[in-house]
Amino acid sequence: MAIAYREWRDGDDLALLEIWGGPETEQARQFRGTLAPSGNAPWRRCIVAEDVVDGVAIPVAAGVIHEASLHPQRLWAYIEVDRQHRRTGVGSTLLTMLRHEAAQSPSGVSRLRTKVEPGTPGAAFAEAAGLAPIQRSRLVVVEPGALKLPVFGDGSEAAASEQVEDLATGSVELSDVVGRYYTAVHSWDSPGELSIATVQRLFLDELSGAHGAIVLRAPKASAFGQGVPASKKGQLQAFAISYAGLAPAPSPAGDKAAGEDTATSGQPTDVFVGHEPQLAADEARAAVRDLLALIAFQHPVVLELDDSMEALCAVVDPLLESGRARRQGAETLVVSDPA
């Protein structure tokens, strides 16, 4: 075995896919898309390992590091090695070469991070390389009717309509809360400065896949902070952004919402649920619970749940224990070089 290393070239993706076969994990499927020629806009370095047999060079492994505009304090890294060439030093050599490149990144950022599935060869390699978990993420499907519908005010439709609202995804109010929530639950890997325009682009415009948003507001008479005049809407407490056509929230009595699209009833809707980060812990849990009860009353929803999302975890974890929610796929660990 004679291993040679070079920069990524066009056509390497097809050659490696032929050797690698299908991705072993969801993380591998996602990261394979980052293997591309090295460049500076955005900054990326990609290296290929070739096994030279009888003068013929066959790509067998590749590694990449790249900067990210979101979460800029670390570089994303990925290495994949053909099964027959693992435990031969190829992966370690690629990592050493990538670390050398990282030391010369224009941003000055050199710490690496990646995503792995626990118990896999990739997770073992990352641990041996000194990368430690900084976050756990799960995809969780909340089954229909897992939570009892909340009662708003006197239980009337009018009272409910004051607190539950379909809100345009272009709303500045929504963008502000989404951005501050995302920053608050990602203190472990700062997303950097998030402008309203950036939040719109990443989470709320058509290119992000967002289809609609439902928000829960505080009752007019009990808004937190400086208070909200009775003539104004209550302050936004929680939000749910749909990425697959979120069905309208049902009435407090549980009646089927008018105009509801029953064609989506079979598959879970992908939803991003969060809350106003200034809420007290108990208020945040209550707001998230009430909104989740509404959107998952008649149809299943799937949530990406980081352990740092404390209010959402406090609501969903008991549902997992009772069987009213289920995990979809394997857990994901974000692992990183130490600070």
N, C-alpha and C positions, 0 to 999 in steps of 0.2 A: 504494500500500500504506500503510494507516494502522494501526499496531499499538497496541493498548491492553492494559494489564496489570491484573489483578484477582486476588482470592483464589479458590481452588478452590471450586466449587459442586457440589452433587449433580447427577449427569447428565453432568459433564464427561468422565468416563471413557468413556462410550459415544460422545460426540461426537468425542473425540480418537482413539479406536480406529477410527472410520470414516475419519478423515483419515490416520492413520498406517498402517493395515493391520497385518499381523503383525509381531512383533518381529524386528529385524534380527540380534540376538545373544541368547545365553542370558542375559547380564547384563541386557539390556533387558527380557526376559520377567520376570525376578525383580524388578527395580526398579519396573516398572509397578504392581505390587501395593502399593507404598508411597505412590503418589499418592492423597491423601485430604484431606479438609478439615483446615485448621489447627486445632491444639488444644494443650493444656498437659499432658495426662496420657495418653500421653507427649507431650513437647514436639515439635511439628512445625509447619513453615511450608511451605505449598504455594501456588504462584503460577501462574496461567494467562496465556498471551499469546493475544490475539485479533486476527485480521485483519478490519478493518471495511471491507466492500465494499458500496457503495450502501446504507449505513445498516444493513447486516446484519453482526453480529459472529459470526465463525466461529473457535472455538478451534483453534490451530495448533501450540501448544507448551506445555509445562508444566515446572516445576522444583520440587523438594522437598528440604528438609533436615530431619533428625530426629535426636533423641538415641537412644542405644541403651543398654540396661542391661548388655549384654555388649560389651566394648571401648568404655568410656565416654570415652576420652581424645580422641576425634574425633567429628564429626558425619557421618552418612551423607548423601551428596548425589547427586541424579540430575536430569539435564535431558534432555529429548527434544524435538526440533524436527522438524516436517514437512519432508520432503525439499525442497519448493519454497521453503521459507523459511530454509534454511541459508545461511550465509555472508552474512547480511543484518544481523547484529548482534542478532538476537532472542535467541540463546543467551547471548551475552555480557551482554546487559542482564539476563536472568533470573539469571545468575550474580552480577552486581553486586548485585541486589536481595536474593538469598539470603544473600550475605555480610553485607549490612547487617542482615538478620534474625539471622544467626549471632552477630554482635557483641552481641546483646541476649539471648542464650540464658540461661536461669536458672542453668545449671550453670557459666557462664563459659567453656565450651568453644567455640572458634570455628574451630579447624582442620577442614578438610573432607577427606573421603576418599570414594572410589568404586571400582567395579570396571569394568574395560574389557577388551575383546578386542583384542590387538595388531593393528595394521594397519587398524583401522576408523576411520570418522569420529569416533566417540566418543573413541577413544584420542588422535587428533590434537587434538581440542578440549581434552581434559584436559591434554595436554602444553602447548598454547598458553596455557592458564590457569595454568600453573605447578605442576601436580600431577605428582609424580615417583613412579616405582614404588617400593614398599616391600616387595612380596612377589609371587612368581609361584606360581600354583596350577594343577595339572593333574588331570584325571580319568584314571586309568590302569586298564585291565583286565588283570589277571594271568591268563594262560591256564592251564587245568588241567595239572598236572604240570610246571609251569615250573621248580619247584625240587625237588630230590631230598628224599625224606622223611628227617628226622633219626633217629638211633638214640639212645635214652635208656638210660643205664645199661648193663645187660647185654643190652639188646635185647628183653627180655621184656615182655609185656603189663603185668605188675605194675609194672615199672620206669617204663613210659610213664604208667601211671595215677597214679603219684605226682607226676608233673610236669605232665601235661595234665589240665585239669579244666573241666567245664561249671560255670559259676558264676552264681548268681542275679544278675540285674541290680540287685536291691535291696541287694546286698552293700555294706556300708560300706567294706570293704577295697578293693573294686573302685572305688567312687566316689572314694576318697581318691587312688588312683593316677591315675585318669582326670583328675581335676581338676588335680593337680600336673603331669601331662604336658602337658595343654592349655595351662596357664600357661607352662610352660617353652618350648614351641615357638611361643608367641605373644609373645615378649618384644618383637618389633617393633611390636606393637599390643596393649598389655596388656589382658587381659580383666577386670582389676580383681579384687576379692576373690571367690573362688569357694568358697562353703560346700558341705558335703555335699548339702544340700537343693537347692542351685542346680544342682550337677552332675547330680543325679538328674533334675531337671526338664528340663534341656537335652539330656542324652545318654542317659538310662537308663530313664525310665519309659515307660509305654505311649503317652503323648501325643507323646513324642519319636520314636516309631516303632521303638524298640529291641525286638528279638525274643528275643535271647539273647546270651550271652557265653561265650567260651572263653578260658582263661588258661593261661599257661606259668609254671611255678614253678621255682625253683632246686632242684637236688638237696638233700636234707636236710643232707648232710655238707658242702656247699660254698656255703651261703648267705652273702651278702656282709654287710658291716656288722658288727653285734655277734654275728651267728650265730643260728641257729635250733636249738633242742634237737631231738634225734632223734625225739622223740615228737610234734613239731609239723610242720605242713606247711612246705615250703620257701617262701621269700619270693616274692611275685608279681613276675615279671620282665617279662612282656609280656601284652597283652590284645587281643582282637578282639571288637568288638561288632557284631552283625548287625542290619541294618535291613530285612531281607527274608527272614528265616528261614534262618539259617546252618545248613548241613547238619552233622551230627556229624563230628568229626575222625576220619579213618580210623585203623586200627591201624598200628603201625610196619611191619608186613609189607605194608601197602597193601591189605588186604582191605576189602571194602565194609562200611561201618559198619552195624550192625543198626538197622533201623527208619529208614534214610535215605529221605528223600522225593525220589524221582527226578523228580517233577513240576517241580522247580526247576532241572533240569539245563541248560535252554536259555539262561536269562538270567543275567547276572552278579549276584551278591549284593552289595549295598552294605555295605561293612564299614569300620569305624573301627579302625585298628590303631595301637597305641602301646606304650610301655614305661615301666618304672620310671625316672624321670628321673635318679636318683642312680647308675645303672649307668655304668661306664666305657664309652667309645665302642665298643670292640671287643665288650664284653659286650652292649651294646644292639643292635648289628648282628646278633650271633649269635642273640639271643633273638627279635628281629623276624623274622629269616630262618626260624628253625625253626617259629615259629607260622604264618607266611605259607605255608610249605611244606605244613603240615598242612591249613589251611582251603582252600587252592587246589589240593589234590592231585587231586580228582575233578571239581570245578566251578569255573568262572571267578568271580573276585571283582573288584569295582571299588573303587578307593581314591581318595580325594581327597588329593592329594599336594602339600603346600607345600614349597618349597625349604628352609624352616627345619626340616623333619622330617629331620634329617641321617641318622639311622640307617636310616629307611625308604627314603630316596633312595639311599643306598649299596647297598641290596639291590635296589631296583626298576630303577634306571637301567641296570644291565647287562642286565636282562631286556628292556628296551625296545630296547637296541642289538642284541640277538641275535634279536629278533622273538618272544620268548616272552611279551612283554607288549605292549600297544598303547595308544596314547592315544585316549581317547574324547572327541570334540569338540575345540574350540579351547582354547588356554591362556587363563587369566584373570590379569590384573594388578590388584593392589590399588595404587591411586595415591593420593597424599596431598599436602596442603600441606606445605612444609618445616617442620621443628621451629622 
